[in-house]
Amino acid sequence: MKIKKRYFLGVFVFTFLIFSVFTFIKTHRITNALILPKKTDTYTDIFLKSKSDLIKSDLTYFSKNRLPVATFNYDEKFKIIISKFNISDKSKIDELVKINLGRSRLAFGITYNSILLLNQFNFELNTESKMQKCNQIDLAIFGDSITKTRINDDALDYYLTLDHLSIKLNGEKDPEIFVSKKQKAVPSEILFFKKQNNLFVVVMIPNTNDYEVKPKSLLNLFIHSNEN
């Protein structure tokens, strides 16, 4: 009887130790990958100067695993979120961005960090991905009334009533970015903007139900209207 008790006690202690080590490793890994927000002017220079008066820097999120992600308030009515990826300067926008019109979901077992102060959407960033050059973006969008605008080889714009979207890099299975509605799908805009060796992924969403993103509202902050 004592042998059985010692056996079960030993199994319990061993299991507890394994669980503790696993928890420590996972917590340490997540802590090192946390995306910390700061107040900066990151990416303010990529907007058209003629539009900059209404654009105010908000928070910028930094981590060891990715280039900064910056948020902006536009005209006190809309939120703009900008992610940046390194690419080849020879890449054409249609070669970089592959679109799938359908549902997607967050990866199971992956830790995501949320962008703060968003009323209409959840915007989540994969904290466990590694920084890499982007050769392909897989965009999955689910929503209604999708329209597409392409400007030369440097800009690709989608306007839709957005339910959710995911962005994956280089054919990987886990989303790098996942955006989902909080209550209802609302008109939104997604812009892929190529500048030299960088690809900017820009999302515009309303701050409240009182405002609605209009077609090309975001595009016109980056591209002169005579190019639309």
Backbone torsions as a table, in degrees:
resi	resn	phi	psi	omega
1	MET	NA	-43.6	178.7
2	LYS	-64.2	-35.1	179.0
3	ILE	-63.8	-42.3	179.3
4	LYS	-63.4	-42.2	179.3
5	LYS	-62.9	-43.8	178.5
6	ARG	-63.6	-37.2	179.7
7	TYR	-63.5	-49.4	-179.4
8	PHE	-66.2	-36.4	177.1
9	LEU	-64.3	-41.2	178.3
10	GLY	-63.8	-41.9	178.0
11	VAL	-63.1	-41.6	-179.8
12	PHE	-63.1	-47.8	-179.3
13	VAL	-62.6	-42.7	179.7
14	PHE	-63.0	-44.5	179.3
15	THR	-63.0	-41.2	179.6
16	PHE	-63.9	-41.3	179.6
17	LEU	-65.1	-43.1	178.3
18	ILE	-61.4	-44.7	179.7
19	PHE	-62.3	-41.4	-178.9
20	SER	-65.0	-42.9	179.4
21	VAL	-64.5	-44.0	179.2
22	PHE	-61.5	-43.6	179.5
23	THR	-63.8	-41.7	179.3
24	PHE	-62.6	-45.6	-179.1
25	ILE	-62.5	-44.7	-178.2
26	LYS	-66.6	-42.5	179.8
27	THR	-64.0	-42.2	179.1
28	HIS	-63.1	-41.7	-179.5
29	ARG	-65.4	-43.6	-179.7
30	ILE	-66.0	-41.9	-179.8
31	THR	-60.4	-41.5	179.7
32	ASN	-68.3	-23.7	-176.4
33	ALA	-99.3	-1.5	-176.3
34	LEU	-57.0	142.7	-179.6
35	ILE	-99.3	110.2	-171.6
36	LEU	-98.6	126.1	-179.3
37	PRO	-83.6	142.7	175.1
38	LYS	-139.8	158.7	176.6
39	LYS	-87.8	111.7	-179.6
40	THR	-142.2	178.9	175.5
41	ASP	-108.7	24.4	-178.6
42	THR	-55.7	132.0	176.2
43	TYR	71.9	6.2	179.0
44	THR	-63.8	-23.7	-175.1
45	ASP	-78.6	-6.9	-178.2
46	ILE	-89.5	-11.4	175.6
47	PHE	-77.5	154.7	171.7
48	LEU	-60.2	134.1	-178.4
49	LYS	-62.3	-30.8	-178.9
50	SER	-69.2	-15.3	-178.4
51	LYS	-106.3	-1.8	-167.4
52	SER	-71.4	-19.3	-175.9
53	ASP	-61.4	-32.7	-176.2
54	LEU	-94.4	-1.0	-176.5
55	ILE	-103.0	121.2	-178.0
56	LYS	-119.7	129.3	177.6
57	SER	-63.0	142.0	177.9
58	ASP	-115.4	-112.0	179.9
59	LEU	-108.5	147.3	173.5
60	THR	-118.5	135.4	-175.2
61	TYR	-106.4	124.5	-177.3
62	PHE	-116.0	142.5	172.4
63	SER	-151.9	168.5	178.4
64	LYS	-74.2	-18.6	-169.1
65	ASN	-99.3	-5.9	-176.0
66	ARG	-152.7	163.7	170.6
67	LEU	-71.7	156.8	-175.1
68	PRO	-57.1	149.6	172.6
69	VAL	-116.1	121.7	-173.4
70	ALA	-113.7	144.8	176.4
71	THR	-117.9	148.6	-178.7
72	PHE	-136.9	152.2	168.6
73	ASN	-102.9	131.8	-179.1
74	TYR	-117.0	119.7	176.0
75	ASP	57.3	22.2	-179.0
76	GLU	58.9	16.5	-177.9
77	LYS	-121.8	-24.4	-172.2
78	PHE	-132.3	154.7	175.3
79	LYS	-110.3	134.4	177.1
80	ILE	-118.0	130.3	-178.8
81	ILE	-122.0	126.2	-175.2
82	ILE	-119.8	124.4	172.2
83	SER	-112.8	150.1	-176.3
84	LYS	-128.5	137.6	179.3
85	PHE	-133.1	141.2	175.3
86	ASN	-77.2	135.7	179.7
87	ILE	-139.3	176.6	170.3
88	SER	-81.1	137.4	-178.4
89	ASP	-69.5	-9.3	178.2
90	LYS	-89.1	-8.2	-176.1
91	SER	-69.6	134.7	173.2
92	LYS	-91.0	150.0	-173.2
93	ILE	-60.7	-38.1	-179.7
94	ASP	-71.4	-23.6	176.5
95	GLU	-78.7	-29.1	-178.1
96	LEU	-78.9	-43.0	-170.1
97	VAL	-104.0	116.9	175.4
98	LYS	-109.1	126.1	-173.5
99	ILE	-107.9	141.4	174.9
100	ASN	-129.4	121.0	179.8
101	LEU	-89.6	95.6	-178.1
102	GLY	-179.2	175.3	-177.8
103	ARG	-72.5	154.0	174.2
104	SER	-148.0	174.1	-179.0
105	ARG	-150.8	163.1	174.9
106	LEU	-64.3	150.0	178.3
107	ALA	-74.9	138.3	178.2
108	PHE	-75.0	133.0	176.1
109	GLY	85.0	0.6	178.8
110	ILE	-102.0	138.7	178.8
111	THR	-88.4	128.9	178.3
112	TYR	-116.3	146.0	177.7
113	ASN	-108.6	132.7	-175.2
114	SER	-94.8	140.4	169.6
115	ILE	-71.0	135.3	-175.1
116	LEU	-86.2	162.5	169.4
117	LEU	63.9	36.5	174.1
118	LEU	-108.0	126.6	-176.1
119	ASN	-90.2	-32.5	-171.0
120	GLN	-99.1	-27.1	-173.6
121	PHE	-135.7	155.9	163.6
122	ASN	-93.4	130.0	178.2
123	PHE	-124.3	111.5	-170.3
124	GLU	-122.0	139.5	-175.7
125	LEU	-115.4	133.1	177.9
126	ASN	-68.9	116.2	-178.0
127	THR	-84.0	-11.1	-171.8
128	GLU	-103.9	-1.6	177.9
129	SER	-74.8	160.8	179.5
130	LYS	-107.9	145.3	179.6
131	MET	-62.6	133.8	-176.1
132	GLN	-155.1	158.1	173.3
133	LYS	-73.4	137.4	-175.8
134	CYS	-94.5	116.6	175.9
135	ASN	-100.4	-19.9	-179.8
136	GLN	-157.1	138.2	172.8
137	ILE	-115.2	126.0	173.9
138	ASP	-100.1	110.4	-179.5
139	LEU	-102.0	119.7	173.2
140	ALA	-110.3	120.5	179.3
141	ILE	-125.4	140.6	178.8
142	PHE	-127.9	120.1	-178.3
143	GLY	175.7	-168.6	-176.5
144	ASP	-119.1	159.2	172.5
145	SER	54.3	51.3	-177.7
146	ILE	-78.8	126.8	172.9
147	THR	-122.8	148.7	-175.5
148	LYS	-124.1	135.0	175.4
149	THR	-127.1	128.5	179.9
150	ARG	-119.6	131.2	178.9
151	ILE	-116.6	107.8	-179.5
152	ASN	50.4	-140.2	178.0
153	ASP	-103.8	10.4	-170.2
154	ASP	-112.5	-14.6	-176.6
155	ALA	-144.0	137.0	178.2
156	LEU	-137.3	124.9	-170.5
157	ASP	-127.8	135.5	175.9
158	TYR	-122.3	131.9	175.2
159	TYR	-119.8	132.6	-177.0
160	LEU	-165.1	165.8	167.0
161	THR	-84.9	103.8	-165.6
162	LEU	-89.7	125.9	170.4
163	ASP	-91.7	-55.5	174.2
164	HIS	-162.6	163.7	176.2
165	LEU	-148.6	157.9	171.5
166	SER	-135.8	150.0	176.1
167	ILE	-125.7	124.2	176.9
168	LYS	-117.4	149.9	-177.6
169	LEU	-109.0	136.1	168.8
170	ASN	52.2	38.3	175.4
171	GLY	76.4	8.7	179.9
172	GLU	-70.7	155.7	-174.6
173	LYS	-84.7	-22.9	-176.0
174	ASP	-96.3	129.9	179.2
175	PRO	-60.4	137.5	173.0
176	GLU	-79.7	-37.6	179.4
177	ILE	-134.5	137.9	176.0
178	PHE	-135.5	125.5	-179.7
179	VAL	-121.0	129.9	-178.8
180	SER	-142.7	147.8	-179.9
181	LYS	-65.3	151.9	174.4
182	LYS	-90.7	-41.4	-179.1
183	GLN	-126.2	-57.2	-179.1
184	LYS	-139.9	155.5	177.2
185	ALA	-68.0	137.8	-179.1
186	VAL	-135.3	155.7	177.7
187	PRO	-57.3	131.6	-176.5
188	SER	-145.8	169.6	-179.2
189	GLU	-138.4	139.7	179.8
190	ILE	-126.3	124.9	-177.8
191	LEU	-121.4	132.1	170.5
192	PHE	-108.0	117.0	-170.9
193	PHE	-125.3	115.0	-176.8
194	LYS	-94.4	130.8	178.3
195	LYS	-142.2	105.7	-177.5
196	GLN	55.8	-119.7	-177.3
197	ASN	-94.4	22.2	-177.2
198	ASN	-129.8	144.2	171.2
199	LEU	-117.0	123.0	177.8
200	PHE	-100.6	129.3	174.2
201	VAL	-106.9	117.7	-170.5
202	VAL	-123.5	131.3	179.7
203	VAL	-121.9	132.4	173.9
204	MET	-116.0	128.3	178.5
205	ILE	-134.4	155.4	178.2
206	PRO	-74.8	151.9	176.5
207	ASN	-76.3	-35.3	-178.9
208	THR	-142.2	175.3	177.6
209	ASN	-68.6	-11.7	-176.8
210	ASP	-76.6	-15.3	-175.3
211	TYR	-123.9	155.9	-178.8
212	GLU	-137.4	129.4	175.9
213	VAL	-67.9	128.3	178.4
214	LYS	-94.9	155.8	179.0
215	PRO	-55.3	134.8	177.5
216	LYS	68.0	12.2	176.0
217	SER	-59.6	-44.5	179.9
218	LEU	-75.1	-44.4	-179.1
219	LEU	-55.5	-38.9	-177.5
220	ASN	-72.6	-7.9	174.6
221	LEU	-85.4	-10.7	-177.9
222	PHE	-121.1	-29.7	-174.6
223	ILE	-120.5	131.9	177.1
224	HIS	-60.7	143.8	-173.2
225	SER	-60.6	-27.6	179.6
226	ASN	-73.2	-7.9	176.5
227	GLU	-96.3	-11.9	-176.4
228	ASN	-72.6	NA	NA
